[in-house]
């Protein structure tokens, strides 16, 4: 039995996932390094870049209905996410935020909108 609702959900998730990947690529082009660069930050970005390539491969496998292969790679991504959290000592070095919810005050300071 062919499930159109499942295909619709896969298409929706893939669309949003590709959008997130594209936003990450756009953000990567905005990174600027000063005269002195902490090697850890460069290593973390490289680490994440390689994992995002794996995420892209998972999405392609899902589109081709290779679900078992995609699940195997997803496990690897989860393990690498946990490794990233250990490398960063939790959220000490980074915190993911929705840029749509960040606003600036008249003095230029940033604040984040909270709530629903």
Beta strands, then each sheet from edge to edge (+ up, - down):
strand 1: 102-104
strand 2: 110-112
sheet 1: 1+ 2-
end
